[in-house]
Amino acid sequence: MPTVLAILAEGFEEIEASAPIDLLRRAGADVTVAALGEGIHVTGRSGITLHADTTLTAVEAIGGRMFDCVFLPGGPGVKHLRADRRVRELILRHHAADRWLAAICAAPVVLYEAGLLAGRRYTAHFSVAPELADILEHERVVSDGRLLTSRGAGTAIDFGLLLVEKLISPDKAGEIRASICA
């Protein structure tokens, strides 16, 4: 089964993190939730605290472990993802290895700052549209090669199902879509 690293920063958007993680785990993916900070409890924008599996520091201590996909949820916590050089290095390392990169809401700006959106099709939340000249603002989810993006909390289920489709199979995504009445 595919491996996914989901990175949570303080202020992450809870729906954008939990819905895709849940759907990926239902599909059998091995999802590692890593806290950007030093503790494993991370509080989202709405005050909901999630218990991460580990920290990004611990993941990095393994010596550059590679995942099939790196997933970045959005929300106000994106400012922390942007400020952390480890996130940029991780994204670039996975991109160079032709792994999947997934970002929702404001998180595509992290990919933009890493130079990975030039000439690509992508979407993001309208709040970051001024930074992203080529944003496909009205698309709920966009797949371009191994780059997967989505607009925001309201598209989190669609995004999670797209991740399942691309990382596992369209049949599995259809099975899960039916089981959750999406």
C-alpha positions as CSV (number, residue, x, y, z in Angstrom):
1,M,0.0,0.0,0.0
2,P,1.1,3.6,-0.6
3,T,2.8,5.6,2.1
4,V,1.7,9.2,2.8
5,L,3.2,11.9,5.0
6,A,0.7,14.5,6.2
7,I,2.3,17.5,7.9
8,L,0.3,19.4,10.4
9,A,1.3,22.9,11.5
10,E,-0.4,24.8,14.3
11,G,-3.5,26.5,12.8
12,F,-4.1,23.8,10.1
13,E,-7.6,23.6,8.7
14,E,-9.1,20.6,10.5
15,I,-11.5,19.4,7.7
16,E,-8.8,19.7,5.1
17,A,-6.5,17.4,7.1
18,S,-8.9,14.9,8.7
19,A,-11.1,14.2,5.6
20,P,-8.2,13.2,3.2
21,I,-6.3,11.3,6.0
22,D,-9.5,9.4,6.9
23,L,-10.3,8.5,3.3
24,L,-6.7,7.4,2.6
25,R,-6.7,5.2,5.7
26,R,-10.1,3.7,4.8
27,A,-8.5,2.8,1.4
28,G,-5.6,1.0,3.2
29,A,-2.9,3.7,2.7
30,D,-0.2,3.9,5.3
31,V,-0.6,7.5,6.4
32,T,1.9,9.1,8.8
33,V,0.7,12.3,10.4
34,A,3.7,14.4,11.5
35,A,3.5,17.5,13.6
36,L,5.7,20.3,12.3
37,G,6.5,21.4,15.9
38,E,8.2,19.5,18.6
39,G,5.1,18.1,20.3
40,I,2.7,15.5,18.8
41,H,-0.5,17.5,19.7
42,V,-1.4,20.1,17.0
43,T,-4.2,22.5,17.3
44,G,-6.1,23.6,14.2
45,R,-7.7,26.9,13.3
46,S,-11.0,26.0,15.0
47,G,-9.4,24.8,18.3
48,I,-9.6,21.1,17.6
49,T,-6.4,19.4,18.7
50,L,-5.2,16.3,16.7
51,H,-2.7,13.7,18.0
52,A,-0.1,13.3,15.4
53,D,1.7,9.9,14.9
54,T,5.1,11.6,15.2
55,T,7.0,14.8,14.6
56,L,8.7,16.0,11.4
57,T,11.9,16.0,13.3
58,A,11.5,12.3,14.1
59,V,10.7,11.5,10.5
60,E,13.8,13.4,9.3
61,A,15.9,11.6,11.9
62,I,15.2,8.3,10.0
63,G,17.5,9.7,7.3
64,G,15.5,11.2,4.5
65,R,12.7,8.6,4.4
66,M,10.7,8.8,1.2
67,F,7.0,8.6,1.0
68,D,4.8,7.9,-2.1
69,C,3.0,11.2,-1.3
70,V,3.5,14.3,0.8
71,F,0.3,16.0,1.8
72,L,0.0,19.6,3.0
73,P,-3.3,20.8,4.5
74,G,-4.1,24.5,4.4
75,G,-5.5,27.0,6.8
76,P,-3.7,29.7,8.7
77,G,-1.0,27.2,9.7
78,V,0.4,27.4,6.1
79,K,2.5,30.3,7.3
80,H,4.4,27.9,9.5
81,L,4.9,25.4,6.6
82,R,6.2,28.3,4.4
83,A,8.6,29.4,7.1
84,D,10.1,25.9,7.7
85,R,13.1,25.1,5.4
86,R,12.6,21.4,6.1
87,V,9.2,21.4,4.4
88,R,10.7,23.0,1.3
89,E,13.6,20.5,1.2
90,L,11.2,17.6,1.8
91,I,8.9,18.8,-1.1
92,L,11.8,19.3,-3.4
93,R,13.3,15.9,-2.6
94,H,10.0,14.1,-3.2
95,H,9.4,16.1,-6.4
96,A,12.9,15.1,-7.7
97,A,12.1,11.4,-7.0
98,D,8.8,11.7,-9.0
99,R,6.6,11.2,-5.9
100,W,3.1,12.6,-5.4
101,L,2.6,16.1,-3.9
102,A,-0.8,17.1,-2.6
103,A,-1.8,20.5,-1.3
104,I,-5.2,22.0,-0.4
105,C,-6.5,25.5,0.3
106,A,-3.5,27.9,0.9
107,A,-0.9,25.1,1.0
108,P,-0.2,25.3,-2.8
109,V,1.8,28.5,-2.0
110,V,4.4,26.2,-0.4
111,L,4.7,24.4,-3.7
112,Y,4.8,27.7,-5.5
113,E,7.6,29.0,-3.3
114,A,9.5,25.8,-4.0
115,G,9.3,26.6,-7.8
116,L,7.0,23.6,-8.5
117,L,3.9,25.4,-10.0
118,A,5.4,27.0,-13.1
119,G,3.7,25.7,-16.2
120,R,1.4,23.5,-14.1
121,R,-2.4,23.3,-13.7
122,Y,-3.4,23.9,-10.1
123,T,-6.0,25.3,-7.8
124,A,-6.0,26.8,-4.3
125,H,-8.1,28.9,-2.0
126,F,-9.2,32.3,-3.4
127,S,-7.3,34.0,-0.5
128,V,-4.0,33.2,-2.0
129,A,-5.0,33.9,-5.6
130,P,-3.0,37.2,-5.7
131,E,0.2,35.1,-5.1
132,L,-0.7,32.5,-7.7
133,A,-1.1,34.0,-11.1
134,D,-2.2,30.9,-12.9
135,I,-4.7,29.5,-10.3
136,L,-7.7,27.7,-11.7
137,E,-10.0,29.3,-9.1
138,H,-13.2,27.6,-10.0
139,E,-11.9,24.0,-10.1
140,R,-12.6,21.9,-7.0
141,V,-9.6,19.6,-7.5
142,V,-6.9,19.6,-10.1
143,S,-4.6,16.8,-11.1
144,D,-1.5,17.6,-13.1
145,G,1.0,14.8,-13.3
146,R,2.0,13.9,-9.8
147,L,0.7,17.3,-8.5
148,L,-2.7,17.2,-6.8
149,T,-4.4,20.4,-5.5
150,S,-7.7,21.5,-4.1
151,R,-9.5,24.7,-3.1
152,G,-10.5,24.4,0.5
153,A,-12.5,22.8,3.3
154,G,-15.6,22.4,1.1
155,T,-13.6,20.3,-1.4
156,A,-11.8,18.1,1.2
157,I,-13.9,15.0,0.5
158,D,-13.4,15.4,-3.3
159,F,-9.7,15.9,-2.7
160,G,-9.4,12.8,-0.4
161,L,-11.2,10.7,-3.0
162,L,-8.8,12.0,-5.7
163,L,-5.9,11.0,-3.5
164,V,-7.3,7.5,-3.2
165,E,-8.0,7.3,-6.9
166,K,-4.4,8.3,-7.8
167,L,-2.5,6.5,-5.1
168,I,-4.5,3.3,-5.0
169,S,-7.1,2.9,-7.7
170,P,-10.2,4.5,-9.3
171,D,-12.2,1.4,-8.2
172,K,-11.2,1.9,-4.5
173,A,-12.1,5.6,-4.7
174,G,-15.5,4.6,-6.2
175,E,-16.0,2.0,-3.4
176,I,-15.3,4.5,-0.7
177,R,-17.4,7.2,-2.4
178,A,-20.4,4.9,-2.3
179,S,-19.8,3.8,1.3
180,I,-19.7,7.5,2.5
181,C,-22.6,8.6,0.3
182,A,-20.5,11.2,-1.5
